[in-house]
Amino acid sequence: MKNRLLRLGALFLALLLSGCYTSVSIGEGAEVSKPVADLPIRMENDTNEDLRALYYAALALQNAQSDVVFSAEETAALDAFCQSQPGQFSVYCKDLYTGESYLYGGTALYYPASLLKAPYALWLCRQADEGLLELEEPLPNRFLGREQGTALEDFNGQETIPARDLLCAMIAQSDNNATEILSGVWPGDGEFRNWLDTLGFCAPDTCSILSGKGIEGMCTVNDMAAVWNALYAYFESGAPHAAFLQGCFFDADHPGLSWPEYAPAARKYGSWDGAFHDAALVYAVRPYILVCMTNQGSESVDFPQEPVTAMEQLGGMIEEVLTNK
């Protein structure tokens, strides 16, 4: 592995010095050429130069990979795995290099739980880009003195919290207090629902994030596929708050889907009674989106072992499919 890192690191340097450009998919078959050195990356360990070199070199090698992703045999194996799971088990995977996708259980309905925080965060950032709200705005700390041991612990004694910090806590740590404060100022109902409708949600009128009510609604893995495609396009857009939001998703660290160890991933999970989900945008050799939704969750257990194990296995299968091309 070390020798491979060094070889790919050297390749990265050669490509960088030569001004090499690589073609990066931005969804739905569209592509944009960018210098390798300008490709977005935010990794937990920014001092790991070998890891960064591997990542960049892997992206630079994308064009040498096969355009055939999910063969009939691989699709059958994924179908059999999904069918073997208890209860409902829905999967969406999209190779962002070719646009080819895999779908299982696309119409099954689920309570989204905290997975709905992902489109809510994107909706807020898009409004901030348009000057309709300010993420630097200090919002009243409704949980003053009650945030010890939470993602907002650093603000426990402060009367206000910047919206930017609340949004990051809502995504990276899935903090419900942060969500409650944000939705108390910017309700996720009418306009938010209209925006979900433009994404193609099957039942946008059922979905909301409201102070005092929490998260409501029903959605499908197809709906969340639309969200992660929109997130990818947003991250690649260069919008004013795109890098910030991408960083919030990169900072998420929880059990669930697995992916190649060298690759950063923007992800979010949701867990509640009858719902355990995980979704990731993986910046691997072939960047891809992977979403898995199940009805196997429990209010009393954030990460139930059975679906977590299944998602780890699913991630391994997808990694093998995409890295063997």
VENSULTA-V617821 format. One record per residue. N is the residue number from 1. RES is the residue in one small letter. SS is DSSP state (2 for helix, 1 for strand, 0 for the rest). D_LAST is the distance of its C-alpha to the last C-alpha in Angstrom with 1 decimal. Layout:
[[N | RES | SS | D_LAST] [N | RES | SS | D_LAST]]
This chain:
[[1 | m | 0 | 19.0] [2 | k | 2 | 22.0] [3 | n | 2 | 21.3] [4 | r | 2 | 17.7] [5 | l | 2 | 19.3] [6 | l | 2 | 21.9] [7 | r | 2 | 19.7] [8 | l | 2 | 17.7] [9 | g | 2 | 21.0] [10 | a | 2 | 22.5] [11 | l | 2 | 19.8] [12 | f | 2 | 20.5] [13 | l | 2 | 24.2] [14 | a | 2 | 23.8] [15 | l | 2 | 22.0] [16 | l | 2 | 24.6] [17 | l | 2 | 27.4] [18 | s | 0 | 26.3] [19 | g | 0 | 26.1] [20 | c | 0 | 22.5] [21 | y | 1 | 21.4] [22 | t | 1 | 18.0] [23 | s | 1 | 17.4] [24 | v | 1 | 17.1] [25 | s | 1 | 16.9] [26 | i | 1 | 20.1] [27 | g | 1 | 19.6] [28 | e | 0 | 20.2] [29 | g | 0 | 18.5] [30 | a | 1 | 20.8] [31 | e | 1 | 19.8] [32 | v | 1 | 21.9] [33 | s | 1 | 21.9] [34 | k | 1 | 22.9] [35 | p | 1 | 23.7] [36 | v | 2 | 21.3] [37 | a | 2 | 24.4] [38 | d | 2 | 25.3] [39 | l | 0 | 22.2] [40 | p | 0 | 23.6] [41 | i | 0 | 23.3] [42 | r | 0 | 25.8] [43 | m | 0 | 25.1] [44 | e | 0 | 27.6] [45 | n | 0 | 28.1] [46 | d | 0 | 28.6] [47 | t | 0 | 30.0] [48 | n | 0 | 26.8] [49 | e | 2 | 26.0] [50 | d | 2 | 23.3] [51 | l | 2 | 21.4] [52 | r | 2 | 21.9] [53 | a | 2 | 20.9] [54 | l | 2 | 17.5] [55 | y | 2 | 17.0] [56 | y | 2 | 18.1] [57 | a | 2 | 16.2] [58 | a | 2 | 12.9] [59 | l | 2 | 13.9] [60 | a | 2 | 15.1] [61 | l | 0 | 11.8] [62 | q | 2 | 10.1] [63 | n | 2 | 11.2] [64 | a | 2 | 9.5] [65 | q | 0 | 5.9] [66 | s | 0 | 5.3] [67 | d | 0 | 8.0] [68 | v | 0 | 7.4] [69 | v | 0 | 6.9] [70 | f | 0 | 9.7] [71 | s | 0 | 10.6] [72 | a | 2 | 14.3] [73 | e | 2 | 13.9] [74 | e | 2 | 11.9] [75 | t | 2 | 14.4] [76 | a | 2 | 17.3] [77 | a | 2 | 16.4] [78 | l | 2 | 16.5] [79 | d | 2 | 19.6] [80 | a | 2 | 21.3] [81 | f | 2 | 20.7] [82 | c | 2 | 22.3] [83 | q | 2 | 25.0] [84 | s | 0 | 26.0] [85 | q | 0 | 26.9] [86 | p | 0 | 30.6] [87 | g | 0 | 31.8] [88 | q | 0 | 29.7] [89 | f | 1 | 26.1] [90 | s | 1 | 24.2] [91 | v | 1 | 20.6] [92 | y | 1 | 18.9] [93 | c | 1 | 15.4] [94 | k | 1 | 14.4] [95 | d | 1 | 11.4] [96 | l | 0 | 13.7] [97 | y | 0 | 11.7] [98 | t | 0 | 11.8] [99 | g | 0 | 14.5] [100 | e | 0 | 13.1] [101 | s | 1 | 14.6] [102 | y | 1 | 15.5] [103 | l | 1 | 19.2] [104 | y | 1 | 21.5] [105 | g | 0 | 25.3] [106 | g | 0 | 25.4] [107 | t | 0 | 29.1] [108 | a | 0 | 30.3] [109 | l | 0 | 32.7] [110 | y | 1 | 32.9] [111 | y | 0 | 35.1] [112 | p | 0 | 32.9] [113 | a | 2 | 34.8] [114 | s | 2 | 33.8] [115 | l | 2 | 30.5] [116 | l | 2 | 32.9] [117 | k | 2 | 33.7] [118 | a | 2 | 30.5] [119 | p | 2 | 31.6] [120 | y | 2 | 35.1] [121 | a | 2 | 34.1] [122 | l | 2 | 32.2] [123 | w | 2 | 35.3] [124 | l | 2 | 37.6] [125 | c | 2 | 35.7] [126 | r | 2 | 35.6] [127 | q | 2 | 39.4] [128 | a | 2 | 39.9] [129 | d | 2 | 38.2] [130 | e | 0 | 40.7] [131 | g | 0 | 43.6] [132 | l | 0 | 44.4] [133 | l | 0 | 44.3] [134 | e | 0 | 44.2] [135 | l | 0 | 41.9] [136 | e | 0 | 44.3] [137 | e | 0 | 47.0] [138 | p | 1 | 48.6] [139 | l | 1 | 48.7] [140 | p | 1 | 51.3] [141 | n | 0 | 50.3] [142 | r | 0 | 51.3] [143 | f | 0 | 50.5] [144 | l | 0 | 52.6] [145 | g | 0 | 53.3] [146 | r | 0 | 51.0] [147 | e | 0 | 47.6] [148 | q | 0 | 48.0] [149 | g | 0 | 44.8] [150 | t | 0 | 42.7] [151 | a | 0 | 40.2] [152 | l | 0 | 43.3] [153 | e | 2 | 45.3] [154 | d | 2 | 45.8] [155 | f | 2 | 47.6] [156 | n | 0 | 49.8] [157 | g | 0 | 53.0] [158 | q | 0 | 52.3] [159 | e | 0 | 53.6] [160 | t | 1 | 50.7] [161 | i | 1 | 47.0] [162 | p | 1 | 45.0] [163 | a | 2 | 42.8] [164 | r | 2 | 39.8] [165 | d | 2 | 40.1] [166 | l | 2 | 40.6] [167 | l | 2 | 37.4] [168 | c | 2 | 35.4] [169 | a | 2 | 37.0] [170 | m | 2 | 36.2] [171 | i | 2 | 32.5] [172 | a | 2 | 31.8] [173 | q | 0 | 34.3] [174 | s | 0 | 34.7] [175 | d | 0 | 38.5] [176 | n | 2 | 40.6] [177 | n | 2 | 43.7] [178 | a | 2 | 41.8] [179 | t | 2 | 40.7] [180 | e | 2 | 44.3] [181 | i | 2 | 45.7] [182 | l | 2 | 43.3] [183 | s | 2 | 43.8] [184 | g | 2 | 47.5] [185 | v | 2 | 47.5] [186 | w | 0 | 44.7] [187 | p | 0 | 44.6] [188 | g | 1 | 41.4] [189 | d | 0 | 43.1] [190 | g | 2 | 44.2] [191 | e | 2 | 42.3] [192 | f | 2 | 39.3] [193 | r | 2 | 39.2] [194 | n | 2 | 39.6] [195 | w | 2 | 36.5] [196 | l | 2 | 34.5] [197 | d | 2 | 35.7] [198 | t | 2 | 34.2] [199 | l | 2 | 30.8] [200 | g | 0 | 31.3] [201 | f | 0 | 32.3] [202 | c | 0 | 33.7] [203 | a | 0 | 36.8] [204 | p | 2 | 37.3] [205 | d | 2 | 41.0] [206 | t | 2 | 40.5] [207 | c | 0 | 38.6] [208 | s | 1 | 40.5] [209 | i | 1 | 40.8] [210 | l | 1 | 44.5] [211 | s | 0 | 46.9] [212 | g | 0 | 48.7] [213 | k | 0 | 46.4] [214 | g | 1 | 43.0] [215 | i | 1 | 39.9] [216 | e | 1 | 40.3] [217 | g | 0 | 38.4] [218 | m | 0 | 35.9] [219 | c | 1 | 32.4] [220 | t | 0 | 29.1] [221 | v | 2 | 25.5] [222 | n | 2 | 25.3] [223 | d | 2 | 27.9] [224 | m | 2 | 26.1] [225 | a | 2 | 22.9] [226 | a | 2 | 25.2] [227 | v | 2 | 26.5] [228 | w | 2 | 23.2] [229 | n | 2 | 22.2] [230 | a | 2 | 25.7] [231 | l | 2 | 25.4] [232 | y | 2 | 22.2] [233 | a | 2 | 24.2] [234 | y | 2 | 27.2] [235 | f | 2 | 25.6] [236 | e | 2 | 24.4] [237 | s | 2 | 27.8] [238 | g | 0 | 29.8] [239 | a | 0 | 32.5] [240 | p | 0 | 35.2] [241 | h | 0 | 34.1] [242 | a | 2 | 30.3] [243 | a | 2 | 29.8] [244 | f | 2 | 32.3] [245 | l | 2 | 30.7] [246 | q | 2 | 27.2] [247 | g | 2 | 28.9] [248 | c | 2 | 30.5] [249 | f | 2 | 27.3] [250 | f | 2 | 25.7] [251 | d | 0 | 28.9] [252 | a | 0 | 28.4] [253 | d | 0 | 28.1] [254 | h | 0 | 28.3] [255 | p | 0 | 26.9] [256 | g | 0 | 24.4] [257 | l | 0 | 20.7] [258 | s | 0 | 18.6] [259 | w | 0 | 15.8] [260 | p | 0 | 14.4] [261 | e | 0 | 17.7] [262 | y | 0 | 17.4] [263 | a | 0 | 16.8] [264 | p | 0 | 19.9] [265 | a | 1 | 20.2] [266 | a | 1 | 22.8] [267 | r | 1 | 24.0] [268 | k | 1 | 27.0] [269 | y | 1 | 28.3] [270 | g | 1 | 31.2] [271 | s | 1 | 33.4] [272 | w | 1 | 36.7] [273 | d | 0 | 38.4] [274 | g | 0 | 36.1] [275 | a | 1 | 33.2] [276 | f | 1 | 30.4] [277 | h | 1 | 27.5] [278 | d | 1 | 24.8] [279 | a | 1 | 22.7] [280 | a | 1 | 20.4] [281 | l | 1 | 18.8] [282 | v | 1 | 16.3] [283 | y | 0 | 15.8] [284 | a | 0 | 12.6] [285 | v | 0 | 10.0] [286 | r | 0 | 9.1] [287 | p | 0 | 12.7] [288 | y | 1 | 13.4] [289 | i | 1 | 16.6] [290 | l | 1 | 17.3] [291 | v | 1 | 20.9] [292 | c | 1 | 22.6] [293 | m | 1 | 26.2] [294 | t | 1 | 28.6] [295 | n | 0 | 32.3] [296 | q | 0 | 32.6] [297 | g | 0 | 34.1] [298 | s | 1 | 37.5] [299 | e | 0 | 39.9] [300 | s | 0 | 41.0] [301 | v | 1 | 37.5] [302 | d | 0 | 35.1] [303 | f | 0 | 32.2] [304 | p | 0 | 32.8] [305 | q | 2 | 31.1] [306 | e | 2 | 29.8] [307 | p | 2 | 27.7] [308 | v | 2 | 26.6] [309 | t | 2 | 25.3] [310 | a | 2 | 23.5] [311 | m | 2 | 21.8] [312 | e | 2 | 20.8] [313 | q | 2 | 19.3] [314 | l | 2 | 17.6] [315 | g | 2 | 16.1] [316 | g | 2 | 14.8] [317 | m | 2 | 13.2] [318 | i | 2 | 11.5] [319 | e | 2 | 10.4] [320 | e | 2 | 8.9] [321 | v | 2 | 7.1] [322 | l | 2 | 5.8] [323 | t | 2 | 5.5] [324 | n | 0 | 3.8] [325 | k | 0 | 0.0]]
